[in-house]
């Protein structure tokens, strides 16, 4: 059986690639591991954590996942547009996971900051999800 975190990432990727608003900002540039010469803007999967969320009678996993947006547009606007599109596509989405059932997926927070190179902006969107075995 696929680990629930991998099943969730696969479903999140599919939802983002299929979403028109995400595509309007990022195209299909959503990466697990961005290529060295990635075209800006793009999104990448960031930190992920999976924790036991089982009850006395049912198995479950709590997930904390982040998506990062990378932009070289002057200012933060492109980052915020991408973060909002990602939030709208994923918050409370009904995603289908391989071998697991998604109980919920909720947006928690977003932030932006300029990277040390002085020209790149990084946005981070944080989500919480709960899954159960199917």
C-alpha positions, 0 to 999 in steps of 0.5 A: 500500500502507498504511504498516505503522505505520498497518496496525498501529494499525488492527489494535491499535484493532480488537483493543482495541475487541473485547476485553471486559476493555478494554471493562470499563474503557474502553468503546469510548473508544479514540482516535487524536485524543481529542475535546476533551471526551473522557469519562474514562477513555479511551485514546489512541495516543501516540508511534509509531516505525517503523524498517527491520528488513530482512534481506539477503533480506526486508523488515521494519519494527520498530515502537515504539508507545505507548498512553496511558490517561487517568483522573480517578479518585482514585488510580492504580488505574483507570489500572493496570486499563486498562494491564493490560487493554491488555497482556493484549489485545495482548501476543503477539496474533495480529493481522491487518494490511492488506497486512502480516504481524505477526511479533510484538507484545510488551509492554515496559513500563508507567508511571503519573503524575499530570498537572500539573492534579493530578486527571488520571492518565496511564498509558503502555503501551509495545509493540514489534512487527515486521511484514513485507510480506504 
